[in-house]
Amino acid sequence: MREIRYREAVREALAEELARDPRVFVMGEEVGHYNGAYKVTEGLLARFGDKRIVDAPIAEAGFAGIGVGAAMVGLRPVIEFMTWNFSAVAFDQILNNAAKLYQMSGGQYHVPIVFRGPNGAARQVAAQHSHSMDPFYVNIPGLYVVAPSTPRDAKGLLKTAIRDDNPVIFLEGETLYSVKGEVPDADADECIPLGRARIARAGDDVTLVGWGPAVLDLLAAAETLQADHAISAEVIDLRSLVPLDMETVLTSVRKTGRCVVASQAVLIGSFVNEIVARVQLEAFDYLDGPVGRIGAANGISPQAEGLERAFLPNATDVVSAVLALV
């Protein structure tokens, strides 16, 4: 095991899959000569050349469409959006082509494509770079949606996503790129299955559920709850939203009797609400109170630091929600 940053883990996954399978290529804005807007693809152009690491113009609909077409004829594209906010320009390619072609062609065409890039707030990058896009993509049948919170999961899940025959939305929390964590050595070739949640911290009194950057807030809240209130919180990192490992969540809730669900997305229309509904429907008899919900304020993300702190959820919000339950 080694300790590396999240961005380095994503880079390793890309490099290993590029080396393993000649059908894999990476395309996006500044992925090559600039080494990636967040340096995720640093060094890959020099190693694999410009046929495998393809710089694209500022035309998300165009290069997303090229990726879908390439996947249809047997390649395995990894399409990078400089931020997932910009994927809105390519929404038709993702919604009406990538997600639906397998079914609409009667199984004649697989679309083994990964769309990846930073998602959500990144600290003072303003409204058009801060939207959490997961609520949009979980609502599109035909897509897998993955949101890892640790370097190990980022690497293992990305390797799995690239090898999968279905289109995968891979959401990398923008504030996670510098986070360090342990990752297996390269020769381990660890592929983490989609649709299996991770128990990030064991506990007995309340279940905290999240994905992506929200998991760090949940873990911080769990530390505070234990230290200041003697409340033992179990933290569930969903890792992937589609497919969804609901059984791990329900097993935990049946043990603790309380639950809080958190994400960075605006709470109205958030996937948080799906988890809350499922918990209350499928574990109602085990609950000692209503399920808590944590999300961003219902507004457009501000650029000013103080306003942004007020807009985004944090560990203090989680602690308050738990204390309201107990």
N, C-alpha and C positions, 0 to 999 in steps of 0.2 A: 504493500500500500504506500501511496505517496500523497502529500498534501499539495494540491494545485488550485488555481482559481477556476471559477465557473467558466469564464471565457476560454481558458486553456483546455478544459474538459470537452467543451463543444468542439474546439479545434481538433483535439485528438480524435474524437469520434469521426469527424469529417475526413481527416487524413487516413485513418485506418480503413474506412469504407472505400475511399478513393483508391487506396492501394490494393484492397481486397477484390474489388469488382470494377472492371473497366467500363461498365455501363453507367457508373455514377459520375455525375458532374455537378458543379456548383455554378449558379448564375445569379447575378444581382448587381446592384449599384455599388461600385467601388470595392467589390470583393477581391479584385486582383491587384492591380498596380498600387492602389492605396492601402492594401492589406486589410480592408474592411473598415467600415465606419467606427466600429468598436474593437477593431483589431482581432476579431474572432478568426478571420481567415488569413492572418499574418503568416507569410512564408509558403502558403499553398501554391501560389502562382509559380514561384521559382522551382518548386518540387514537381508539380504536375503539368505545368504548361498552360497556354491560353486556350486549348481545346477542352480542358477539363475545369478550368477556373475562368469563367467567362464574365468580363465586365459588360454590363448592360447600360443603356442610356436611361434617363429618368422617364421611364415608360412602363409602369407596373403592369398594366393590362397587356402590353406587348410581350414582355418577357415571361409573365405568368402563363400566357397562352402558348408561347413557344415550349415552355416546360410541360404543359399538358399534352401537347402534340408529341413531344419527344417520349413522354411516358407511354403514350398509346402505341408507339412503334417499338417498345422494348427497352428504352433507356430508363435510368433511375435518377431523375433530376432532383437537386436540392435547390429550391428557389428562395433566395434571401430577400426579405423586405427590410429596408434600412430602419423602419419602424413599422409595427403592425398597423398603425394608423393609416399608413399609405396603401395598405392592402385594399382599402375601400375603392381605390381606382380600379382594382382588378377583381372586384367582387363578382362580376358576371362570369369571369373565367373560373373562379373557384366554386361559386354556387351552381351555375348552370352547366358547367363542363366537367371539372374535376370530380365533383361530388356525385354526378348523375350518370356519367357515361357508361359505367359498368352495367347498371341496371337497364338503362335505355338501349344499350346494344345487345341485350339478352346475354350478357356475360362474354361477349366477343372481345371486349377491350378492358383490360386491367389498367388502372392509372396509378402506378407506383411512384408517387411524387410526394416530396416533403416541402411544405412551405414553412420557413422558419425566420426568426428575427426577434428583436426586442419588443416587449409588450408592456403597456402600462406606464406609470410615472417613472421619471428618471431624475427627479429633483431639478426643478426650475427650467424645464425645456418647453413649457407653455402648452396651450390647449391642443394644438395639432400634433403633438408628439407624446401625449400623456394618456390617451384613452385606453382603457382595458377592453380588448376586443373579444375576450372569451365568450361573453353572452351572445354575441352574434353567431359565432361559429358552432357552438353547441346546438344551435337551433337548426342546423342544416344536416339532414340525414345523408349518410354516405361519407361523412368526414370523421376521422379520428381527431381528437383534440387532447393535446398533451401539454402539461405545465409543470415542469420539474422545479424543485426549490434548492437542490444541492448539486454540487459538481458531479458527484457519483451518479446521481439519477439523470442529470443532463446528458452525460456521456452514454450511459447504458441504455437510456430510452431513445436517444437519437440514433444509435446503431440499430436498434430494433425497428424504429420508424423507417429508416432508409431501406431496410430489408423487407419491409411489409409491402404487400401488393395493393394496398389501399392508400388513398390520399390522406396525409397526416398534417394537421395544423400543429406546429411546434412553437409554443409560446415561451420565450426566454425572458424572465423578468429583468427589466433594464437595470434595476438597482442591484441585481444579483451578480453581475459580471465580475466584480472584484471579490466576491465572497470566496473564501477558501474552504476546502473540505478534502477528505480522504477519497482517493480514487484507486482502484486496483491497477497493477502494472499492465502495460499494453498487451503482453502475451496472455493475459487472462481472458481477453476477448469477451468481457462481461456484457451480455445483452439482457436488459431488464424487461420483462413482459409488460405489454400495455394492459391496463385494466386491473392492476393490483396496487392497492393503497399500501402505505408504509406507516407503521406505528412509530412516530418520531420520538415519542416520550410516553412511557407507561404511567397510568394514574388510575385513581379509584373514585373520585368525587364528581368529576365533570369531564365531558368529552368536548375537545376543541377540534374543529374540522376546517381545513383550508387547503390552498394550493398556491404554487408560485411564491411571490414575495410575502404573502400573508402568513405563510408558515413561520417565518422568522418572528413576526409579531406574536404569534400564538406561543412559540417557545419562550419568548421573553416574558409574556404574560404568565405562563406557567411557572416560571422561576419566581416571579413576584408573588403569585398566589400562594406558593409553597412557603416562601420565606416570611411573608407578612401576615398570612391568614391561615396557615396550616391546611390549605386546600390542595389536594392532589389532583392535578389535571392530566388527562391523557390527550396527547396531540396526534391527530390523524392527518397525514399528508396524502391527499388523494392521488397526486402525481399525474394521473390522467382523468379527464372528465368524460371522455367518450373513447373507449368503453369505461364504464364507471363501476368501481368496486364498492357497491353499497353494503355488502354483507359485513365488511370490516367495520364500517361506521355503525351499523345496527348492533353488531356484537358488543362494541364498546358502549353504546348508549344503554343497552340492556343491563350492562354492568354498573354504569355510573348513575343513570337516572336523570342526567342533565346534559344539555348540549348547547354549544354556541358554534355558529358557522360564520366564517369570515372570508372575504376576498377584497381586492383593491378596486373592484368595479363599482360603478354607481349602483346603489342597492335596488332601485326600481328596475325590474327586468333581469336582475342578476341571477347567475346559476346558484347562488346562495339559496334562493327561494325554492329551487327544485330540491335541494338537499333537505331543507327545512320541511317541505311538504312530505317528502318520502319518510323522514324520521317520524313525523307526527302521525302518518298513516300506518306505518309498519312497525312502530315501536311505542305506540300511544300508551299502552297499559304499563309500560316500564318508566314513563316519564314522571318526574316529580314537579314539573313546571313547564311553561312554554319554552320553545327553542329560541335562543337568542340569535339575532342577525347583525352582522357587522359589514359595512361597506362604505364607499365614498359618499360624500354629500351629493344631493341631486342638483348638480350644476356642472359648469364647464371648468376644467382644471385651471386654476390661476397660475401665473408665472411667478408672482411675488412669493418669497420664501415663507413668510408668516402665514399668508393666506393658503398656500399649498399645504402647510402643516395642518391647518384647520380643516381643509378639504379632505385629506386622505385619512383613512382609519389608521390606528396605531395600537400598540400593546396596552396603553392605558384604557382605550375603549373596550378592549377584550376583558380586562380586569373588572371594569365597571359592570359589563354585561353579566359576568359570572357572579359577582357579588349580589346583583339584583335577583339572581336565581336561588342563591343559597341563604 
